[in-house]
Amino acid sequence: MNLFNLVMNNTKVILTPKNVLSTYNQTKVRYHIVTEPMYKEVSDYKSEESVIRHGLVTAQTPQVVTNDFLYKMSGFGDEAKEYLKELNKVFGKNEPALLYNYKNESTDLEIVSGNPQEVSERIKSRLVNSQANHAVIRGINNLWDVSLLKFIFEYTKTSAKSNFQELNNSGMLDVKNGIPMAARKRIDELFKQAVSGNIRPQDLHKELNDWDLFEEYQDQFFSIFK
């Protein structure tokens, strides 16, 4: 069984977060991944124990981008750029899309009595009425981070429809001269941050270059960074 099928077949979300990803703010989710101990994979020891990994996933505010923007961004390999080039042909290079960025902080690990099914249900019953965003996941010990990625993918997929709808209703997905309104709003906010000294000139410069907008904004840029 390949890695993909192994994770797909052995990862189960027992408790989903209360809320979908926010359209306009950060979203934090505390996760609890329950797996068998490592020794269960290498011995026939019959003790009923489980490993629980706790952590925090922070999703940044979804960023409105286009396929052309993604293509020009640094950090993608040649194969990925070829794929994005094909997307440009199919959907159009200025078609709005959402870019989600995540930060994972693993906080602690504990070993408790009970098999993973019992333990995950126990955690669920304790957290199900919490007002905070919690996720309980049953996964694979040596691939627990991949199990976490599977959860993040499904969570993002569930949230994307409402995020798109909210942005569309507010006009942020409208495209003018190849640039979504949300991107121009972000650039305006970056200029305000630059005036306040909260971001570096190169950060603003990179954003303008990524959108091929430096020439349009250069007078405003140089008026700040003389």
Contacts in CASP RR format, 6 or more apart in sequence:
PFRMAT RR
TARGET T0000
AUTHOR 0000-0000-0000
METHOD contacts of the structure
MODEL  1
MNLFNLVMNNTKVILTPKNVLSTYNQTKVRYHIVTEPMYKEVSDYKSEES
VIRHGLVTAQTPQVVTNDFLYKMSGFGDEAKEYLKELNKVFGKNEPALLY
NYKNESTDLEIVSGNPQEVSERIKSRLVNSQANHAVIRGINNLWDVSLLK
FIFEYTKTSAKSNFQELNNSGMLDVKNGIPMAARKRIDELFKQAVSGNIR
PQDLHKELNDWDLFEEYQDQFFSIFK
1 9 0 8 1.000
3 143 0 8 1.000
3 146 0 8 1.000
6 140 0 8 1.000
6 143 0 8 1.000
7 140 0 8 1.000
7 143 0 8 1.000
7 146 0 8 1.000
7 147 0 8 1.000
7 150 0 8 1.000
8 150 0 8 1.000
10 139 0 8 1.000
10 140 0 8 1.000
10 147 0 8 1.000
11 137 0 8 1.000
11 138 0 8 1.000
11 139 0 8 1.000
11 140 0 8 1.000
11 146 0 8 1.000
11 147 0 8 1.000
11 150 0 8 1.000
11 151 0 8 1.000
12 137 0 8 1.000
12 138 0 8 1.000
12 139 0 8 1.000
13 135 0 8 1.000
13 136 0 8 1.000
13 137 0 8 1.000
13 151 0 8 1.000
13 154 0 8 1.000
14 34 0 8 1.000
14 120 0 8 1.000
14 121 0 8 1.000
14 123 0 8 1.000
14 124 0 8 1.000
14 136 0 8 1.000
14 137 0 8 1.000
14 138 0 8 1.000
15 123 0 8 1.000
15 124 0 8 1.000
15 127 0 8 1.000
15 128 0 8 1.000
15 134 0 8 1.000
15 135 0 8 1.000
15 136 0 8 1.000
16 135 0 8 1.000
16 155 0 8 1.000
17 29 0 8 1.000
17 133 0 8 1.000
17 134 0 8 1.000
17 135 0 8 1.000
17 155 0 8 1.000
18 130 0 8 1.000
18 131 0 8 1.000
18 132 0 8 1.000
18 133 0 8 1.000
18 134 0 8 1.000
19 27 0 8 1.000
19 133 0 8 1.000
20 155 0 8 1.000
20 158 0 8 1.000
20 159 0 8 1.000
20 162 0 8 1.000
20 163 0 8 1.000
21 27 0 8 1.000
21 59 0 8 1.000
21 62 0 8 1.000
21 100 0 8 1.000
21 155 0 8 1.000
21 156 0 8 1.000
21 159 0 8 1.000
21 160 0 8 1.000
21 163 0 8 1.000
22 59 0 8 1.000
22 61 0 8 1.000
23 61 0 8 1.000
23 62 0 8 1.000
23 162 0 8 1.000
23 163 0 8 1.000
23 166 0 8 1.000
23 167 0 8 1.000
24 61 0 8 1.000
24 166 0 8 1.000
25 61 0 8 1.000
26 58 0 8 1.000
26 59 0 8 1.000
26 60 0 8 1.000
26 61 0 8 1.000
27 58 0 8 1.000
27 59 0 8 1.000
27 133 0 8 1.000
28 56 0 8 1.000
28 57 0 8 1.000
28 58 0 8 1.000
28 59 0 8 1.000
28 133 0 8 1.000
29 56 0 8 1.000
29 57 0 8 1.000
29 59 0 8 1.000
29 133 0 8 1.000
29 134 0 8 1.000
29 135 0 8 1.000
29 155 0 8 1.000
30 54 0 8 1.000
30 55 0 8 1.000
30 56 0 8 1.000
30 132 0 8 1.000
30 133 0 8 1.000
30 134 0 8 1.000
30 135 0 8 1.000
31 53 0 8 1.000
31 54 0 8 1.000
31 55 0 8 1.000
31 56 0 8 1.000
31 57 0 8 1.000
31 134 0 8 1.000
31 135 0 8 1.000
31 136 0 8 1.000
31 137 0 8 1.000
31 148 0 8 1.000
31 151 0 8 1.000
32 52 0 8 1.000
32 53 0 8 1.000
32 54 0 8 1.000
32 55 0 8 1.000
32 120 0 8 1.000
32 123 0 8 1.000
32 127 0 8 1.000
32 134 0 8 1.000
32 135 0 8 1.000
32 136 0 8 1.000
32 137 0 8 1.000
33 52 0 8 1.000
33 53 0 8 1.000
33 137 0 8 1.000
33 138 0 8 1.000
33 139 0 8 1.000
33 144 0 8 1.000
33 147 0 8 1.000
33 148 0 8 1.000
34 50 0 8 1.000
34 51 0 8 1.000
34 52 0 8 1.000
34 116 0 8 1.000
34 119 0 8 1.000
34 120 0 8 1.000
34 123 0 8 1.000
34 136 0 8 1.000
34 137 0 8 1.000
34 138 0 8 1.000
34 139 0 8 1.000
35 50 0 8 1.000
35 51 0 8 1.000
35 53 0 8 1.000
35 116 0 8 1.000
35 138 0 8 1.000
35 139 0 8 1.000
35 140 0 8 1.000
35 141 0 8 1.000
35 144 0 8 1.000
35 147 0 8 1.000
36 50 0 8 1.000
36 51 0 8 1.000
36 115 0 8 1.000
36 116 0 8 1.000
36 141 0 8 1.000
37 49 0 8 1.000
37 50 0 8 1.000
37 51 0 8 1.000
37 111 0 8 1.000
37 141 0 8 1.000
38 51 0 8 1.000
38 141 0 8 1.000
38 142 0 8 1.000
39 45 0 8 1.000
40 141 0 8 1.000
41 141 0 8 1.000
41 142 0 8 1.000
48 113 0 8 1.000
48 114 0 8 1.000
48 115 0 8 1.000
48 118 0 8 1.000
49 111 0 8 1.000
49 112 0 8 1.000
49 113 0 8 1.000
49 114 0 8 1.000
50 111 0 8 1.000
50 112 0 8 1.000
50 113 0 8 1.000
50 114 0 8 1.000
50 115 0 8 1.000
50 116 0 8 1.000
50 118 0 8 1.000
50 119 0 8 1.000
50 120 0 8 1.000
51 109 0 8 1.000
51 110 0 8 1.000
51 111 0 8 1.000
51 141 0 8 1.000
52 109 0 8 1.000
52 110 0 8 1.000
52 111 0 8 1.000
52 112 0 8 1.000
52 119 0 8 1.000
52 123 0 8 1.000
53 106 0 8 1.000
53 108 0 8 1.000
53 109 0 8 1.000
53 144 0 8 1.000
54 106 0 8 1.000
54 107 0 8 1.000
54 108 0 8 1.000
54 109 0 8 1.000
54 110 0 8 1.000
55 104 0 8 1.000
55 105 0 8 1.000
55 106 0 8 1.000
55 107 0 8 1.000
55 108 0 8 1.000
56 104 0 8 1.000
56 105 0 8 1.000
56 107 0 8 1.000
57 102 0 8 1.000
57 103 0 8 1.000
57 104 0 8 1.000
57 105 0 8 1.000
57 148 0 8 1.000
57 152 0 8 1.000
58 102 0 8 1.000
58 103 0 8 1.000
58 105 0 8 1.000
59 100 0 8 1.000
59 101 0 8 1.000
59 102 0 8 1.000
59 156 0 8 1.000
60 100 0 8 1.000
60 101 0 8 1.000
60 102 0 8 1.000
60 103 0 8 1.000
62 98 0 8 1.000
62 99 0 8 1.000
62 100 0 8 1.000
62 163 0 8 1.000
62 167 0 8 1.000
63 98 0 8 1.000
63 99 0 8 1.000
63 100 0 8 1.000
63 101 0 8 1.000
63 182 0 8 1.000
63 186 0 8 1.000
64 96 0 8 1.000
64 97 0 8 1.000
64 98 0 8 1.000
64 99 0 8 1.000
64 167 0 8 1.000
64 172 0 8 1.000
64 173 0 8 1.000
64 180 0 8 1.000
64 182 0 8 1.000
64 183 0 8 1.000
64 186 0 8 1.000
65 96 0 8 1.000
65 97 0 8 1.000
65 98 0 8 1.000
65 99 0 8 1.000
65 180 0 8 1.000
65 183 0 8 1.000
66 93 0 8 1.000
66 94 0 8 1.000
66 95 0 8 1.000
66 96 0 8 1.000
66 97 0 8 1.000
66 175 0 8 1.000
66 178 0 8 1.000
66 179 0 8 1.000
66 180 0 8 1.000
67 84 0 8 1.000
67 87 0 8 1.000
67 88 0 8 1.000
67 91 0 8 1.000
67 92 0 8 1.000
67 93 0 8 1.000
67 94 0 8 1.000
67 95 0 8 1.000
67 97 0 8 1.000
68 88 0 8 1.000
68 93 0 8 1.000
68 94 0 8 1.000
69 183 0 8 1.000
69 210 0 8 1.000
69 211 0 8 1.000
70 76 0 8 1.000
70 84 0 8 1.000
70 97 0 8 1.000
70 99 0 8 1.000
71 81 0 8 1.000
71 84 0 8 1.000
71 85 0 8 1.000
71 88 0 8 1.000
71 93 0 8 1.000
72 210 0 8 1.000
72 212 0 8 1.000
73 210 0 8 1.000
76 84 0 8 1.000
94 175 0 8 1.000
94 178 0 8 1.000
94 179 0 8 1.000
96 173 0 8 1.000
96 175 0 8 1.000
96 180 0 8 1.000
96 182 0 8 1.000
98 160 0 8 1.000
98 163 0 8 1.000
98 164 0 8 1.000
98 167 0 8 1.000
100 156 0 8 1.000
102 152 0 8 1.000
104 145 0 8 1.000
104 148 0 8 1.000
112 119 0 8 1.000
116 138 0 8 1.000
116 139 0 8 1.000
117 138 0 8 1.000
120 136 0 8 1.000
120 137 0 8 1.000
120 138 0 8 1.000
123 136 0 8 1.000
124 136 0 8 1.000
127 134 0 8 1.000
127 136 0 8 1.000
135 151 0 8 1.000
135 155 0 8 1.000
137 147 0 8 1.000
137 148 0 8 1.000
137 151 0 8 1.000
139 147 0 8 1.000
140 146 0 8 1.000
140 147 0 8 1.000
164 173 0 8 1.000
167 173 0 8 1.000
167 182 0 8 1.000
171 181 0 8 1.000
172 180 0 8 1.000
172 181 0 8 1.000
172 182 0 8 1.000
172 185 0 8 1.000
173 180 0 8 1.000
173 181 0 8 1.000
173 182 0 8 1.000
174 180 0 8 1.000
174 181 0 8 1.000
175 181 0 8 1.000
176 184 0 8 1.000
179 211 0 8 1.000
179 213 0 8 1.000
183 211 0 8 1.000
186 207 0 8 1.000
187 207 0 8 1.000
187 208 0 8 1.000
187 211 0 8 1.000
187 213 0 8 1.000
187 217 0 8 1.000
190 199 0 8 1.000
190 203 0 8 1.000
190 204 0 8 1.000
190 207 0 8 1.000
191 204 0 8 1.000
191 217 0 8 1.000
191 220 0 8 1.000
191 224 0 8 1.000
193 199 0 8 1.000
193 204 0 8 1.000
194 201 0 8 1.000
194 204 0 8 1.000
194 224 0 8 1.000
194 225 0 8 1.000
195 224 0 8 1.000
201 221 0 8 1.000
201 224 0 8 1.000
201 225 0 8 1.000
204 221 0 8 1.000
205 214 0 8 1.000
205 221 0 8 1.000
208 214 0 8 1.000
208 217 0 8 1.000
208 221 0 8 1.000
214 221 0 8 1.000
END
